[in-house]
Amino acid sequence: MAQAVTGLDTPAPPVVRKIQVADLKDALAKGIDDFRAMPSHAVFLSLIYPIVGLILIQLALGGAVMPLVFPIAAGFALVGPFAALGLYELSRRREQGLDCTAGHAFDVFRSPSFGAIAMLGLFLAVVFLVWLAIAQALYQANFGYAAPASVTAFLHDIFTTPAGWMLIVVGNAVGFLFALLVLIVSAVSFPLLLDRPVGASAAVLTSCRAVAANPGPMAVWGLIVAASLAIGSLPLLFGLAVVMPVLGHTTWHLYRKVVAPE
């Protein structure tokens, strides 16, 4: 009897489905369709990211943290799953035929799972800060503690010296590991938390199961995210105003394909 009661009280874990690369294409098409249907909302929500990025880079160019310019830009991939919460909510509402005005993006603050969402977002923020600390340590290990004399001198050191190429290789390898961790933990966890009243541990576990069940498609998805963010960062980060909402909306539809409905 005790086991029966326990079984009734414990909700079944979300069911994870296998997907194909074709499902990624369909999710991306739906994400682009959401962006086209709500471009003003999406751009309004996403302009903050390139603006903040430009401010951070401006600060970095004027001080001893110049070596962190690239890690800061690359770090958008680490906090992006949390930053796109409002976009998931807009896609969810459009899917249900509800009002999709920009203000509803902030409905995430009234979500029953907001505590778990905030906890997981804090985890990603810590990952981002650890990444910056390691990037700084790698630079200092190769070039010492002195700040670069100028942007030209910095670029010369990075691209024309053995230490610079070592920094590029090792830094990108370490960055890949951080990005892989975030992909595994947050592939579907944030949309799941918005969609169902589950805890942070259940959401993370479901995300891990989703990646384990679909290693190939999830690897392709990771490459799509990385390439899109890289392209969006080229025109002084303002391309992120388009890339971020498209990826955010697509993530919601990817979640719908990977996690079976209740």
C-alpha positions, 0 to 999 in steps of 0.5 A, a space after each residue: 500500500 505504501 508503494 502504491 501511495 508513493 507511486 501516486 504522489 510522485 509524478 512520472 518523469 517527462 517522456 523524452 522522444 527521439 528526433 532526427 535532423 529533419 526535426 531540427 529543420 522544422 523547429 528552426 522554420 517554426 522559430 523563424 515563423 514566430 520571429 516574423 509574426 512577432 518581430 517588433 516584440 522579439 527585437 525589443 526584447 533582444 536589443 538589450 543583449 547587444 547593447 550590454 555587450 557593446 558596453 562591456 566591450 567598451 569597458 574592456 577595450 579601455 582597461 586591463 580586461 581587454 583579453 576578455 573581449 572575446 570570452 565575454 562575446 562568446 559567453 552569450 552562448 552560456 547565458 543565452 538559454 536563460 536570457 531567452 525566457 521571454 521568447 519561450 513564453 511568447 512562442 508558448 502563447 502563440 502556440 496556444 492562440 493567446 495574446 502575444 504582445 510584448 508585455 506577456 514576455 514578462 509573464 515568466 515572473 509569475 510562473 509557478 516554477 520561477 524559483 527553479 528558473 531563477 536557480 538554474 539561471 544563477 547556475 548559468 551565471 556562475 558558469 559564465 563567471 567561471 569561464 571568464 576567470 579561466 579565460 583570464 588565467 589562460 591569458 596570464 599563463 601565456 602573456 603574464 599579468 601586464 595589460 596589453 599596451 594597445 589593441 594593435 599590440 594585443 592582436 599582434 600578440 594573439 595572432 603572430 606569436 606561438 603563445 597567442 596560438 596556444 591561447 587560441 587553441 586551448 581557450 577554444 577547447 576549454 570554451 567548448 567544454 563549457 558550451 557542452 555543459 550548458 547544452 546538456 543542462 539547458 537544452 530543454 530545461 527552461 522551456 520545460 520549467 515554463 510549461 510544467 510545474 516541475 523542479 530544477 532537478 527534474 528539468 535538468 535531468 530531463 535535459 540530460 536525458 534528451 541529449 543522451 537520447 539524441 546525441 547526433 541531432 543535439 550536436 547539430 543543434 549546438 553547432 547551429 547555435 554556435 555558428 548563429 551566435 558567431 555570425 550575429 556577433 560580427 556586426 558589433 553584436 547587433 546581429 544578435 537582435 535577430 539571431 537571439 529571438 530566432 534561436 529562442 523561439 526555435 528552442 521552444 519548438 525543439 522542446 515540443 519535439 523532444 519532450 512528449 506532451 503530458 
